[in-house]
Amino acid sequence: MQDLTKLIGQLPIGVWVASVPNGRAVFTNPAFQSILGVGASDRSEIEDAPATYGIFDRQGNPYAVEQLPFSRVVRTGQAVVVDDLVIHRPDGTRVNVRAFAHPLFKETGELGHVSIVFIDITREVQAEFERDQAAARVSFAVEHAPIVIWAADATGLITLSHGAGLESLGVQSGDLVGKNVFDLYAAHPSINGFIRRGLAGESLQYIVELDNAAFDTWLTPIHDAGGSVVGVTGLSHDIRELRRLQAASIQTDRTAALGTLAASVAHEINNPLTYILSYADQIDLSLDRLEELSASPSASNLGQLRALLMTLREDFQTLRLGTERIATITGELRTFHHPDDSALGPVDTRAAVLSVLQLVRTQLEARARLSLDLQETAPIAGHPARLVQVVLNLVMNAMQSLPRAAASENAIRIHTGTRKDQIVIEVSDSGPGVPAADRERIFEPFVTTKPIGEGTGLGLFVCRNIVRGYGGEVSVHDRVGGGALFRVVLPATAALAQAHAGPNASVPCPDVGAHVLIIDDDAQIANAFSGQLNRAGYRASACASGAAGLHSLLDGEDIDLVFCDLMMKGVTGMALYAHVQQRAPGLLRKLVFMTGGACSPDAREFVLRHPEIVVEKPFDLLAETRARLSQTRASISIRERE
């Protein structure tokens, strides 16, 4: 017995033995005092125990005497376990305790004592609390963030489906449990393909688009103890809002870039405009002189008339060159701000660089020496406006990194080429470069190292979003000789078929004399076009409003082709199309719509829906007329044969 007492005294668990029924302690070991922070009292009975030993529940209330382990054993005669005891020690500390209470019977079978073993479970309780807190935080995040945590077994049966991201699918947490993922997404073979790859043991990331949602998913297999794959689990992030924010930032950056271009474009337009106006004045004087000479014709005036006509022809040629230069600049701006972001087509990287240079070359060469190495490359699958935006951002970033006062020492180099079946665009500058520690941070939104007033902090962020959207990557490196080199790498693609090849100026001319109607509320354009067509042998008439043009169309006039402006006051080109479609759909094949820029949402949508019947001003009117009349006659011939 002494050995047993000695052994109990050495145990790291507290032992307390009390007599029945009063609960006075008859034995305690040293660990009891260590755990409770106070020694046993041989005078304290069970009713006094909560106060004597500082026994509380987890809510901070004095522990009910009738629920104490001793009281429950006395009442039931059976062993009990209690793990919600909290001891408030005299020194102010608190200990969570689990108590194992056992009855000790006399030889007569009567309950004589109760032994209770106390174990300090403070760390366990704290770990459980932290676990519960973490679980609550995770649950809160899952229930409020646009994510879905899900799992499926080896047969595709969904065993877990939880998260606020399910709302975009029209279901709630738990609704999909018990359903088979292969059946749910039978119409989306790519999803089932990804899941089968996971069940084959592969961890992967993928993005899928459904009717009302787009999910970026990380999927990984679940293994049993033997290492066999028994299912998959995934974390899916609904990225619709992210895409909306990315699109908004791209648009914001594009708007800022247009502001940056304003001064450069104004310079590029004002230069030819200046000599156009000057030559216009000279032509006006030449016409006055021509009028004088023609008023008194004579043999002596013939030589002067010929020389004057030659001068007029040269002056008009200069006017044409100037206007063509302005048309080229506005065309490049239209490419930069094109509304269609949906359909991907073949994009020439070299052409994108040249478009940017057309707009900002003067500004660049005022800041640095510009060198170009623009090699021909295969096209990429993308959109011209987006690639132009990427190149423009990189070029402006390079320019703004250079000191203004050292233009002769500054250098910018632009390169396009092909490396291992990938298209490469490089823009390097001789500026201060980018420290290695900042080479990822600069691609985050609203991060800029430029002085106030230069840059929005969105340019490189937008570049990376656009490039990654095309399956490529953009990175920054050290330039040989000092400075920064930004490299864009994009996958090459086979040339894609153009959605609309446009008219062919070499189409044989149909019968001259066709009736062409011009509808434009700009009288200068309407008169110029009708006059040009009449002089070319066509029968052209003009209407100064959409309403008048619609009346002429529906009035039974013999009209072979219609050029109608898209943006007009009153009856717009879009409204005219709708009226004709409803009242005389057979005339739709004769309609061609002109636009100097689709400014309104309705106009942009119309251009996207009907690109084959839209031409952008300025255009070659005679070539377009020949091509359109040829197409119209060909379609009539086909229908007649049918």
C-alpha positions as CSV (number, residue, x, y, z in Angstrom):
1,M,0.0,0.0,0.0
2,Q,2.9,2.3,0.8
3,D,4.4,1.7,-2.6
4,L,1.0,2.5,-4.3
5,T,0.7,5.7,-2.3
6,K,4.3,6.6,-3.3
7,L,3.5,5.9,-7.0
8,I,0.4,8.0,-6.9
9,G,2.4,10.8,-5.3
10,Q,4.7,10.8,-8.3
11,L,2.1,10.9,-11.0
12,P,1.7,14.1,-13.0
13,I,-2.1,14.0,-12.6
14,G,-4.0,15.2,-9.6
15,V,-5.7,12.6,-7.3
16,W,-8.3,13.5,-4.7
17,V,-10.2,11.0,-2.6
18,A,-13.1,12.1,-0.4
19,S,-15.4,10.3,2.0
20,V,-19.1,9.8,1.3
21,P,-21.4,11.6,1.9
22,N,-19.8,14.8,3.1
23,G,-17.0,15.0,0.5
24,R,-14.2,15.7,2.9
25,A,-10.8,15.0,1.5
26,V,-9.0,12.0,2.9
27,F,-6.1,11.9,0.4
28,T,-4.5,14.2,-2.2
29,N,-1.2,13.9,-4.1
30,P,1.2,16.8,-4.8
31,A,0.0,17.1,-8.4
32,F,-3.5,18.0,-7.1
33,Q,-2.1,21.1,-5.4
34,S,0.0,21.9,-8.4
35,I,-3.0,21.8,-10.8
36,L,-5.6,23.5,-8.5
37,G,-3.0,26.0,-7.0
38,V,-4.3,25.2,-3.5
39,G,-3.9,22.3,-1.1
40,A,-6.8,20.1,0.1
41,S,-8.9,21.2,3.0
42,D,-10.0,18.4,5.4
43,R,-12.7,20.7,6.8
44,S,-14.3,21.6,3.5
45,E,-17.3,19.6,2.5
46,I,-18.7,19.1,-0.9
47,E,-21.1,22.1,-0.6
48,D,-18.1,24.3,-0.1
49,A,-16.0,22.8,-2.9
50,P,-16.7,25.4,-5.6
51,A,-15.6,28.3,-3.3
52,T,-12.8,26.4,-1.6
53,Y,-11.1,25.2,-4.8
54,G,-12.3,28.0,-7.2
55,I,-14.3,25.6,-9.4
56,F,-16.2,27.3,-12.3
57,D,-17.8,26.3,-15.6
58,R,-16.5,27.6,-19.0
59,Q,-19.1,30.3,-18.9
60,G,-17.5,31.8,-15.8
61,N,-20.3,30.7,-13.3
62,P,-19.6,28.9,-10.0
63,Y,-19.9,25.2,-10.7
64,A,-23.2,23.7,-9.6
65,V,-22.6,21.4,-6.6
66,E,-25.1,18.8,-7.8
67,Q,-23.1,18.6,-11.1
68,L,-19.7,18.1,-9.5
69,P,-18.1,14.7,-10.3
70,F,-18.3,13.7,-6.7
71,S,-22.0,14.5,-6.4
72,R,-22.8,12.6,-9.6
73,V,-21.0,9.5,-8.5
74,V,-22.8,9.6,-5.1
75,R,-26.1,10.0,-6.9
76,T,-25.6,7.3,-9.5
77,G,-23.0,5.0,-8.1
78,Q,-21.3,5.0,-11.5
79,A,-18.1,6.5,-12.8
80,V,-18.3,9.8,-14.7
81,V,-16.1,12.0,-16.8
82,V,-16.4,15.8,-16.6
83,D,-14.3,18.1,-18.9
84,D,-15.8,21.5,-18.4
85,L,-14.2,22.4,-15.1
86,V,-12.2,25.7,-14.9
87,I,-10.1,26.3,-11.8
88,H,-9.6,29.9,-10.8
89,R,-6.4,29.7,-8.9
90,P,-5.6,32.1,-6.1
91,D,-2.8,33.6,-8.1
92,G,-5.3,34.7,-10.8
93,T,-4.4,32.1,-13.4
94,R,-7.0,29.7,-14.8
95,V,-6.7,26.0,-15.6
96,N,-9.0,23.8,-17.6
97,V,-9.5,20.4,-16.0
98,R,-10.9,17.1,-17.0
99,A,-12.0,15.0,-14.0
100,F,-12.4,11.2,-14.0
101,A,-14.5,10.2,-10.9
102,H,-14.8,6.6,-9.7
103,P,-16.8,5.0,-6.8
104,L,-14.9,3.1,-4.1
105,F,-17.1,0.6,-2.4
106,K,-16.7,-1.0,1.1
107,E,-16.6,-4.8,1.6
108,T,-20.3,-4.5,2.4
109,G,-21.0,-3.1,-1.0
110,E,-21.8,0.3,0.4
111,L,-20.3,3.4,-1.3
112,G,-17.6,4.6,1.0
113,H,-15.4,7.0,-1.0
114,V,-15.1,8.7,-4.4
115,S,-11.7,9.0,-6.1
116,I,-11.3,11.7,-8.7
117,V,-8.3,12.1,-11.1
118,F,-7.7,15.6,-12.4
119,I,-5.8,16.3,-15.7
120,D,-4.8,19.7,-16.8
121,I,-6.3,20.1,-20.3
122,T,-5.7,23.9,-20.7
123,R,-3.5,23.4,-23.8
124,E,-6.1,21.0,-25.3
125,V,-8.9,23.5,-24.7
126,Q,-6.9,26.4,-26.1
127,A,-6.1,24.3,-29.2
128,E,-9.8,23.4,-29.6
129,F,-10.7,27.1,-29.2
130,E,-8.1,28.1,-31.9
131,R,-9.3,25.4,-34.1
132,D,-12.9,26.5,-33.7
133,Q,-11.9,30.1,-34.3
134,A,-10.0,29.1,-37.5
135,A,-12.9,27.0,-38.7
136,A,-15.3,29.9,-38.0
137,R,-13.1,32.3,-40.0
138,V,-12.8,29.8,-42.8
139,S,-16.5,29.2,-42.8
140,F,-17.2,32.9,-42.8
141,A,-14.8,33.4,-45.7
142,V,-16.3,30.5,-47.7
143,E,-19.8,31.7,-47.0
144,H,-19.1,35.3,-48.1
145,A,-16.3,35.1,-50.6
146,P,-17.0,34.1,-54.2
147,I,-15.4,30.7,-53.8
148,V,-16.5,27.0,-53.7
149,I,-14.8,24.2,-51.8
150,W,-15.9,20.9,-53.3
151,A,-14.9,17.3,-53.4
152,A,-16.0,14.2,-55.3
153,D,-15.3,10.5,-55.0
154,A,-13.7,8.2,-57.6
155,T,-17.1,7.8,-59.4
156,G,-17.7,11.5,-59.6
157,L,-20.3,11.6,-56.7
158,I,-20.1,15.0,-55.0
159,T,-19.3,14.7,-51.3
160,L,-18.7,18.3,-50.4
161,S,-20.1,21.5,-52.0
162,H,-19.7,24.6,-49.9
163,G,-19.3,28.3,-50.5
164,A,-20.9,31.6,-51.7
165,G,-19.6,31.0,-55.2
166,L,-22.4,28.5,-55.7
167,E,-24.9,31.3,-55.9
168,S,-23.7,32.1,-59.4
169,L,-24.8,28.6,-60.3
170,G,-28.2,29.1,-58.7
171,V,-27.6,26.7,-55.8
172,Q,-26.7,26.9,-52.2
173,S,-24.1,25.1,-50.0
174,G,-24.8,21.4,-49.8
175,D,-27.3,21.4,-52.7
176,L,-25.0,19.5,-55.0
177,V,-23.9,16.8,-52.5
178,G,-25.0,13.4,-53.7
179,K,-25.1,14.4,-57.3
180,N,-22.7,13.1,-59.9
181,V,-20.4,15.7,-61.4
182,F,-20.1,13.9,-64.7
183,D,-23.9,14.1,-65.1
184,L,-24.1,17.7,-64.0
185,Y,-21.6,18.9,-66.6
186,A,-22.2,16.4,-69.4
187,A,-22.7,19.4,-71.7
188,H,-19.2,20.7,-70.7
189,P,-16.8,18.0,-71.6
190,S,-13.8,20.2,-70.7
191,I,-14.8,20.2,-67.0
192,N,-15.2,16.4,-66.9
193,G,-11.9,16.1,-68.7
194,F,-10.2,18.1,-66.0
195,I,-11.8,16.0,-63.2
196,R,-10.7,12.8,-64.9
197,R,-7.1,14.1,-65.0
198,G,-7.4,14.7,-61.3
199,L,-8.7,11.2,-60.7
200,A,-5.7,10.0,-62.7
201,G,-3.5,11.6,-60.1
202,E,-2.7,15.0,-61.6
203,S,-2.9,18.3,-59.7
204,L,-3.9,21.1,-62.1
205,Q,-5.3,24.6,-62.4
206,Y,-7.9,25.6,-65.0
207,I,-10.5,28.2,-65.9
208,V,-14.0,27.4,-67.2
209,E,-16.9,29.6,-68.3
210,L,-20.5,28.6,-67.7
211,D,-23.7,30.5,-68.6
212,N,-23.5,32.9,-65.6
213,A,-20.2,32.2,-64.1
214,A,-16.5,31.9,-64.7
215,F,-14.4,29.8,-62.3
216,D,-10.7,29.6,-61.8
217,T,-10.2,26.2,-60.2
218,W,-7.3,24.5,-58.4
219,L,-7.9,20.7,-58.4
220,T,-5.9,18.0,-56.6
221,P,-6.4,14.2,-56.1
222,I,-7.4,12.7,-52.7
223,H,-5.3,9.7,-51.6
224,D,-6.1,7.0,-49.1
225,A,-3.6,5.6,-46.6
226,G,-2.3,3.2,-49.3
227,G,-1.6,6.0,-51.7
228,S,-4.5,5.2,-54.1
229,V,-6.6,8.0,-55.5
230,V,-10.1,7.9,-54.0
231,G,-11.4,11.2,-55.2
232,V,-10.6,14.8,-56.0
233,T,-11.0,18.1,-54.2
234,G,-11.1,21.5,-55.6
235,L,-11.1,25.2,-54.8
236,S,-13.0,27.2,-57.4
237,H,-13.0,31.0,-57.5
238,D,-15.8,32.9,-59.3
239,I,-13.7,35.4,-61.3
240,R,-16.6,37.4,-62.9
241,E,-16.0,40.4,-60.7
242,L,-12.3,40.1,-61.1
243,R,-12.7,40.2,-64.9
244,R,-15.0,43.1,-64.6
245,L,-12.4,45.0,-62.5
246,Q,-9.7,44.0,-64.9
247,A,-11.8,45.3,-67.9
248,A,-12.4,48.5,-66.0
249,S,-8.7,49.0,-65.3
250,I,-7.9,48.3,-68.9
251,Q,-10.4,50.9,-70.0
252,T,-9.1,53.4,-67.5
253,D,-5.6,52.9,-68.7
254,R,-6.7,53.2,-72.3
255,T,-8.4,56.5,-71.5
256,A,-5.3,57.8,-69.7
257,A,-3.2,56.7,-72.7
258,L,-5.4,58.7,-75.0
259,G,-4.8,61.7,-72.9
260,T,-1.1,61.1,-73.1
261,L,-1.4,60.8,-76.9
262,A,-3.4,64.0,-77.3
263,A,-0.4,66.4,-77.6
264,S,1.5,64.1,-79.9
265,V,-1.5,63.5,-82.1
266,A,-2.3,67.2,-82.2
267,H,1.3,67.8,-83.5
268,E,1.0,65.0,-86.1
269,I,-2.3,66.5,-87.4
270,N,-1.5,70.2,-87.1
271,N,1.7,69.8,-89.3
272,P,-0.1,68.6,-92.4
273,L,-3.1,70.8,-91.6
274,T,-0.8,73.8,-91.6
275,Y,0.5,73.2,-95.1
276,I,-3.0,72.1,-96.4
277,L,-4.3,75.5,-95.4
278,S,-1.3,77.2,-96.9
279,Y,-1.7,75.4,-100.2
280,A,-5.5,76.1,-100.1
281,D,-4.7,79.8,-100.0
282,Q,-2.3,79.4,-102.9
283,I,-4.9,77.4,-104.9
284,D,-7.4,80.2,-104.3
285,L,-5.0,82.7,-105.7
286,S,-4.2,80.5,-108.7
287,L,-7.9,80.1,-109.4
288,D,-8.3,83.9,-109.4
289,R,-5.4,84.1,-111.9
290,L,-7.0,81.3,-113.9
291,E,-10.3,83.3,-114.0
292,E,-8.4,86.4,-115.3
293,L,-6.6,84.5,-118.0
294,S,-9.8,82.7,-119.2
295,A,-11.6,86.1,-119.3
296,S,-9.3,87.2,-122.1
297,P,-8.1,84.1,-123.9
298,S,-5.2,84.6,-126.4
299,A,-2.3,82.7,-127.8
300,S,0.0,84.6,-125.5
301,N,-2.0,83.4,-122.4
302,L,-1.9,79.7,-123.4
303,G,1.6,79.1,-122.0
304,Q,0.6,80.8,-118.7
305,L,-2.6,78.7,-118.5
306,R,-0.7,75.5,-119.0
307,A,1.9,76.4,-116.3
308,L,-0.9,77.5,-114.0
309,L,-2.8,74.2,-114.5
310,M,0.4,72.3,-113.8
311,T,0.9,74.2,-110.6
312,L,-2.7,73.6,-109.5
313,R,-2.2,69.9,-110.1
314,E,0.9,69.8,-108.0
315,D,-0.8,71.8,-105.2
316,F,-3.8,69.5,-105.2
317,Q,-1.4,66.5,-105.0
318,T,0.2,68.0,-101.9
319,L,-3.3,68.6,-100.5
320,R,-4.1,64.9,-101.1
321,L,-0.9,63.8,-99.4
322,G,-1.7,65.9,-96.4
323,T,-5.2,64.7,-96.0
324,E,-4.1,61.1,-96.4
325,R,-1.6,61.6,-93.6
326,I,-4.3,62.9,-91.3
327,A,-6.6,60.0,-92.4
328,T,-3.7,57.6,-91.4
329,I,-3.3,59.1,-88.0
330,T,-7.1,59.0,-87.3
331,G,-7.1,55.5,-88.5
332,E,-4.4,54.5,-86.1
333,L,-6.4,56.1,-83.3
334,R,-9.5,54.2,-84.3
335,T,-7.4,51.0,-84.1
336,F,-6.4,51.9,-80.6
337,H,-9.9,52.6,-79.4
338,H,-11.8,49.9,-81.3
339,P,-14.8,48.7,-79.4
340,D,-14.7,45.0,-80.2
341,D,-13.0,42.9,-77.6
342,S,-14.7,39.6,-78.1
343,A,-13.6,38.0,-81.3
344,L,-9.9,37.0,-81.6
345,G,-8.2,37.4,-84.9
346,P,-4.7,37.4,-86.4
347,V,-2.7,40.3,-85.2
348,D,0.6,41.4,-86.7
349,T,3.0,42.5,-83.9
350,R,5.1,44.5,-86.3
351,A,2.1,46.4,-87.5
352,A,1.0,47.1,-83.9
353,V,4.5,48.6,-83.2
354,L,4.2,50.8,-86.3
355,S,0.7,51.9,-85.3
356,V,2.1,53.1,-82.0
357,L,5.1,54.9,-83.6
358,Q,2.7,56.6,-86.0
359,L,1.1,58.3,-83.0
360,V,4.1,58.9,-80.6
361,R,7.2,58.9,-82.7
362,T,7.7,62.6,-82.6
363,Q,7.3,62.6,-78.8
364,L,9.7,59.7,-78.5
365,E,12.5,61.1,-80.6
366,A,12.3,64.4,-78.7
367,R,13.2,62.4,-75.5
368,A,15.6,59.7,-76.8
369,R,17.5,58.1,-79.7
370,L,15.1,55.5,-81.2
371,S,16.3,52.3,-82.8
372,L,14.1,49.7,-84.4
373,D,14.6,46.0,-85.2
374,L,11.2,45.0,-86.4
375,Q,11.3,41.5,-87.9
376,E,8.4,39.9,-89.6
377,T,6.6,37.4,-87.4
378,A,3.7,35.0,-87.5
379,P,0.5,36.6,-86.2
380,I,-0.8,36.1,-82.7
381,A,-4.4,35.4,-81.8
382,G,-5.7,38.6,-80.2
383,H,-7.2,42.0,-80.9
384,P,-5.2,44.8,-82.6
385,A,-6.4,47.4,-80.1
386,R,-5.3,45.4,-77.1
387,L,-1.8,44.7,-78.5
388,V,-1.4,48.3,-79.5
389,Q,-2.3,49.2,-75.9
390,V,0.4,46.8,-74.6
391,V,3.1,48.3,-76.9
392,L,2.0,51.8,-76.2
393,N,2.2,51.3,-72.4
394,L,5.6,49.8,-72.7
395,V,6.9,52.5,-75.0
396,M,5.5,55.3,-72.8
397,N,6.9,53.5,-69.7
398,A,10.3,53.5,-71.3
399,M,10.1,57.1,-72.4
400,Q,8.9,58.3,-68.9
401,S,11.8,56.5,-67.2
402,L,14.4,58.7,-69.1
403,P,15.6,62.1,-67.9
404,R,14.2,65.0,-69.9
405,A,17.5,66.9,-70.1
406,A,19.6,64.2,-71.7
407,A,17.8,63.4,-75.0
408,S,21.0,62.9,-76.9
409,E,22.2,60.3,-74.4
410,N,18.9,58.5,-73.9
411,A,18.1,55.4,-75.9
412,I,15.0,53.4,-76.6
413,R,15.0,50.2,-78.7
414,I,12.0,48.3,-79.9
415,H,12.4,44.7,-81.3
416,T,10.0,42.2,-82.7
417,G,11.0,38.6,-83.6
418,T,10.5,34.9,-83.2
419,R,12.1,32.6,-80.7
420,K,11.2,28.9,-80.5
421,D,7.8,29.3,-82.2
422,Q,6.9,32.2,-79.9
423,I,6.5,35.9,-80.8
424,V,8.7,38.3,-78.9
425,I,8.3,42.0,-78.4
426,E,11.0,43.9,-76.5
427,V,11.1,47.5,-75.4
428,S,14.3,48.6,-73.7
429,D,15.6,51.9,-72.4
430,S,18.8,53.4,-71.0
431,G,17.1,54.6,-67.9
432,P,17.8,53.6,-64.3
433,G,16.4,50.1,-64.7
434,V,14.2,48.2,-62.3
435,P,15.7,46.7,-59.0
436,A,15.3,42.9,-58.7
437,A,13.2,43.3,-55.6
438,D,10.6,45.4,-57.5
439,R,10.3,43.3,-60.7
440,E,7.1,41.7,-59.6
441,R,5.6,44.6,-57.6
442,I,5.6,47.0,-60.6
443,F,3.0,44.8,-62.3
444,E,0.6,45.3,-59.4
445,P,-2.1,47.9,-59.8
446,F,-1.4,51.5,-58.8
447,V,2.3,50.9,-58.2
448,T,4.5,53.4,-60.0
449,T,8.1,54.6,-59.6
450,K,7.5,57.7,-61.8
451,P,7.3,61.3,-60.6
452,I,3.8,62.7,-59.8
453,G,2.0,63.6,-63.0
454,E,3.6,60.8,-65.1
455,G,1.9,57.5,-65.2
456,T,-1.3,56.1,-63.5
457,G,0.2,53.0,-61.9
458,L,-2.0,50.9,-64.2
459,G,0.0,50.6,-67.4
460,L,2.2,47.5,-66.5
461,F,-0.7,45.9,-64.6
462,V,-2.9,46.2,-67.7
463,C,-0.1,44.9,-69.9
464,R,0.3,41.7,-67.9
465,N,-3.5,41.2,-67.8
466,I,-3.8,41.5,-71.6
467,V,-0.8,39.4,-72.4
468,R,-1.7,36.6,-70.0
469,G,-5.2,36.7,-71.5
470,Y,-3.6,35.8,-74.8
471,G,-1.6,32.9,-73.2
472,G,1.6,34.9,-73.0
473,E,3.8,36.5,-70.4
474,V,5.5,39.9,-69.8
475,S,8.6,40.3,-67.7
476,V,11.4,42.8,-67.0
477,H,15.1,42.2,-67.2
478,D,18.4,44.2,-67.2
479,R,19.3,45.9,-70.4
480,V,22.9,45.3,-71.6
481,G,24.7,48.5,-70.8
482,G,22.3,49.5,-68.1
483,G,18.6,50.2,-68.0
484,A,15.5,48.1,-68.3
485,L,14.3,45.6,-70.9
486,F,10.6,44.6,-71.0
487,R,9.9,41.4,-72.9
488,V,6.5,40.2,-74.1
489,V,6.3,36.6,-75.2
490,L,3.2,35.4,-77.0
491,P,2.2,32.2,-78.7
492,A,2.2,32.3,-82.5
493,T,-0.8,31.1,-84.3
494,A,-1.7,30.2,-87.9
495,A,-3.3,33.1,-89.7
496,L,-7.0,33.2,-89.0
497,A,-9.6,33.8,-91.6
498,Q,-10.8,37.4,-91.6
499,A,-14.4,37.9,-90.6
500,H,-14.7,40.4,-93.4
501,A,-12.2,40.7,-96.2
502,G,-13.6,44.1,-97.3
503,P,-14.1,45.2,-100.9
504,N,-11.6,44.6,-103.6
505,A,-10.7,47.7,-105.6
506,S,-9.8,45.5,-108.6
507,V,-13.4,44.2,-109.0
508,P,-14.5,44.8,-112.6
509,C,-16.8,47.8,-112.9
510,P,-20.5,47.0,-113.2
511,D,-22.7,48.9,-115.6
512,V,-22.2,52.6,-115.2
513,G,-25.4,54.4,-114.5
514,A,-26.5,52.6,-111.4
515,H,-28.5,54.7,-109.0
516,V,-26.6,55.3,-105.7
517,L,-28.3,57.1,-102.8
518,I,-26.2,59.0,-100.2
519,I,-27.8,59.6,-96.8
520,D,-25.8,61.9,-94.5
521,D,-26.8,64.8,-92.4
522,D,-23.4,66.4,-93.1
523,A,-24.2,68.3,-96.3
524,Q,-20.5,68.6,-97.2
525,I,-20.1,64.8,-97.3
526,A,-23.4,64.2,-99.0
527,N,-22.7,66.7,-101.8
528,A,-19.1,65.6,-102.2
529,F,-20.0,61.9,-102.5
530,S,-22.9,62.5,-104.9
531,G,-20.8,64.8,-107.0
532,Q,-17.9,62.3,-107.2
533,L,-20.2,59.5,-108.2
534,N,-22.1,61.6,-110.8
535,R,-18.7,62.6,-112.4
536,A,-17.8,58.9,-112.5
537,G,-20.9,58.1,-114.5
538,Y,-23.3,56.9,-111.8
539,R,-26.7,58.4,-111.0
540,A,-26.2,59.7,-107.5
541,S,-28.7,61.5,-105.3
542,A,-28.4,62.8,-101.7
543,C,-30.7,63.0,-98.7
544,A,-29.8,65.3,-95.8
545,S,-31.5,63.2,-93.1
546,G,-32.3,59.7,-92.1
547,A,-36.0,60.4,-92.4
548,A,-35.7,61.7,-96.0
549,G,-33.5,58.7,-96.9
550,L,-35.9,56.2,-95.5
551,H,-38.8,57.9,-97.4
552,S,-36.8,57.6,-100.7
553,L,-36.0,53.9,-100.0
554,L,-39.5,52.9,-99.2
555,D,-41.1,55.1,-101.9
556,G,-40.3,52.6,-104.6
557,E,-37.4,54.5,-106.2
558,D,-35.1,52.4,-108.4
559,I,-32.1,52.4,-106.1
560,D,-29.2,50.0,-106.6
561,L,-27.0,51.0,-103.6
562,V,-27.3,53.1,-100.5
563,F,-24.5,54.7,-98.5
564,C,-26.0,55.8,-95.1
565,D,-24.3,57.5,-92.2
566,L,-24.6,55.6,-88.9
567,M,-24.7,58.6,-86.5
568,M,-27.3,61.1,-87.6
569,K,-29.8,63.4,-85.8
570,G,-33.3,62.1,-85.7
571,V,-33.5,58.8,-87.6
572,T,-30.1,57.2,-87.2
573,G,-28.6,54.6,-89.4
574,M,-29.4,52.0,-86.9
575,A,-33.1,53.1,-86.9
576,L,-33.2,53.2,-90.7
577,Y,-31.9,49.6,-90.8
578,A,-34.6,48.5,-88.3
579,H,-37.3,50.1,-90.4
580,V,-36.1,48.6,-93.6
581,Q,-35.8,45.2,-92.0
582,Q,-39.4,45.4,-90.8
583,R,-41.0,46.9,-93.9
584,A,-38.9,46.0,-96.9
585,P,-36.3,43.3,-95.9
586,G,-35.4,42.8,-99.6
587,L,-33.7,46.1,-99.6
588,L,-31.2,45.2,-96.8
589,R,-28.7,43.8,-99.3
590,K,-28.4,47.3,-100.8
591,L,-27.5,49.1,-97.6
592,V,-23.9,50.1,-96.6
593,F,-23.4,52.2,-93.4
594,M,-20.6,54.7,-93.0
595,T,-19.1,55.8,-89.7
596,G,-16.4,58.2,-88.6
597,G,-16.5,56.6,-85.2
598,A,-19.2,54.6,-83.5
599,C,-19.6,56.8,-80.4
600,S,-22.8,55.5,-78.8
601,P,-23.4,52.1,-77.3
602,D,-26.1,51.4,-79.9
603,A,-23.7,52.3,-82.8
604,R,-20.9,50.1,-81.3
605,E,-23.3,47.2,-81.0
606,F,-24.5,47.6,-84.6
607,V,-20.9,47.7,-85.9
608,L,-20.2,44.5,-84.0
609,R,-23.3,42.7,-85.3
610,H,-23.0,43.9,-88.9
611,P,-19.3,44.4,-89.7
612,E,-19.8,43.2,-93.3
613,I,-22.0,46.2,-94.2
614,V,-20.0,48.9,-92.3
615,V,-17.2,51.0,-93.8
616,E,-15.2,53.5,-91.8
617,K,-14.6,57.0,-93.1
618,P,-12.5,58.0,-94.9
619,F,-12.7,55.4,-97.6
620,D,-12.3,55.0,-101.4
621,L,-15.8,55.8,-102.5
622,L,-15.5,54.6,-106.1
623,A,-13.7,51.4,-105.2
624,E,-16.3,50.7,-102.5
625,T,-19.2,51.4,-104.9
626,R,-17.8,49.1,-107.6
627,A,-17.2,46.3,-105.1
628,R,-20.6,46.6,-103.4
629,L,-22.6,46.7,-106.7
630,S,-20.6,43.7,-107.9
631,Q,-21.6,41.8,-104.7
632,T,-25.2,42.8,-105.0
633,R,-25.5,41.7,-108.6
634,A,-23.7,38.4,-107.7
635,S,-26.2,37.7,-104.9
636,I,-29.1,38.4,-107.2
637,S,-27.7,36.1,-109.9
638,I,-27.3,33.3,-107.3
639,R,-30.9,33.7,-106.1
640,E,-32.2,33.7,-109.7
641,R,-30.4,30.4,-110.4
642,E,-31.9,28.9,-107.3
